[in-house]
């Protein structure tokens, strides 16, 4: 019965990691391809790290944040299920009630 929550935990962690990788790739790709500067485009012009003038369209994050949120929900749900299904260490033997008091 504990295999399903552990599989959910693994899938959730994998989804979070993949979502972070997708988001990093998207930001890197966005910053790596500035658009041509035009006075009629209405885009804001910035100076990059090299001092060049660059212009960008609005940033669209893509599927990265959705994967991160879905993975976070899976991690939370799997940890909740593991907590519900967890059984403590059984106490057995003679005189165990006297040790509790």
PLY file of the C-alpha trace (Angstrom):
ply
format ascii 1.0
element vertex 101
property float x
property float y
property float z
element edge 100
property int vertex1
property int vertex2
end_header
0.00 0.00 0.00
2.95 2.35 0.52
4.30 1.88 -2.99
1.75 4.22 -4.57
2.56 7.22 -2.32
6.28 6.59 -2.81
5.77 6.49 -6.58
3.77 9.73 -6.32
6.60 11.27 -4.31
9.13 10.29 -6.97
6.91 11.58 -9.76
6.34 14.84 -7.90
10.04 15.43 -7.32
10.76 14.59 -10.96
8.04 16.99 -12.13
9.44 19.80 -9.97
12.96 19.22 -11.31
11.79 19.06 -14.92
9.70 22.21 -14.43
12.70 24.06 -13.00
14.84 22.91 -15.94
12.19 24.03 -18.44
11.90 27.41 -16.74
15.69 27.92 -16.71
15.89 26.95 -20.40
13.03 29.30 -21.28
14.62 32.26 -19.46
18.01 31.51 -21.01
16.48 31.30 -24.48
14.51 34.51 -23.90
17.54 36.49 -22.78
19.74 35.00 -25.50
17.63 36.28 -28.41
16.90 39.99 -28.16
14.79 41.61 -30.86
15.83 44.32 -33.26
15.35 47.80 -31.87
12.57 49.74 -33.57
11.16 53.10 -32.60
7.68 52.09 -33.77
7.39 48.74 -31.97
6.48 50.15 -28.56
8.92 47.84 -26.77
11.14 49.10 -23.97
14.86 49.34 -24.75
17.43 48.15 -22.20
21.20 47.99 -21.91
22.53 44.47 -21.49
25.65 43.45 -19.57
27.90 44.38 -22.51
26.39 47.87 -22.84
24.49 47.04 -26.04
20.94 48.29 -26.51
18.45 45.42 -26.61
14.68 45.06 -26.77
12.44 42.18 -25.73
8.80 41.20 -26.12
6.87 40.29 -22.99
8.16 37.15 -21.29
5.97 34.04 -21.53
7.14 31.41 -19.03
5.57 28.42 -20.83
4.99 25.08 -19.10
7.67 25.40 -16.42
5.55 26.95 -13.64
2.68 24.53 -14.34
5.03 21.56 -13.95
6.47 23.00 -10.74
3.00 23.53 -9.24
1.78 20.06 -10.32
4.92 18.47 -8.87
4.46 20.39 -5.62
0.88 19.17 -5.34
2.02 15.58 -5.96
4.76 15.88 -3.32
2.32 17.32 -0.77
-0.33 14.67 -1.51
2.17 11.82 -1.32
3.62 13.06 1.98
0.08 13.39 3.36
-0.75 9.83 2.29
2.49 8.51 3.74
1.71 10.23 7.05
-1.80 8.77 7.11
-0.60 5.27 6.24
2.40 5.33 8.58
2.27 2.95 11.45
4.59 3.44 14.35
6.97 0.84 15.62
4.95 -1.87 17.36
5.52 -2.17 21.07
5.49 -5.73 22.29
6.79 -7.77 25.12
6.05 -8.18 28.77
5.57 -5.09 30.87
5.25 -2.55 28.08
2.40 -0.78 29.88
4.58 -0.17 32.91
7.18 1.57 30.75
4.56 3.97 29.35
3.35 5.11 32.77
0 1
1 2
2 3
3 4
4 5
5 6
6 7
7 8
8 9
9 10
10 11
11 12
12 13
13 14
14 15
15 16
16 17
17 18
18 19
19 20
20 21
21 22
22 23
23 24
24 25
25 26
26 27
27 28
28 29
29 30
30 31
31 32
32 33
33 34
34 35
35 36
36 37
37 38
38 39
39 40
40 41
41 42
42 43
43 44
44 45
45 46
46 47
47 48
48 49
49 50
50 51
51 52
52 53
53 54
54 55
55 56
56 57
57 58
58 59
59 60
60 61
61 62
62 63
63 64
64 65
65 66
66 67
67 68
68 69
69 70
70 71
71 72
72 73
73 74
74 75
75 76
76 77
77 78
78 79
79 80
80 81
81 82
82 83
83 84
84 85
85 86
86 87
87 88
88 89
89 90
90 91
91 92
92 93
93 94
94 95
95 96
96 97
97 98
98 99
99 100
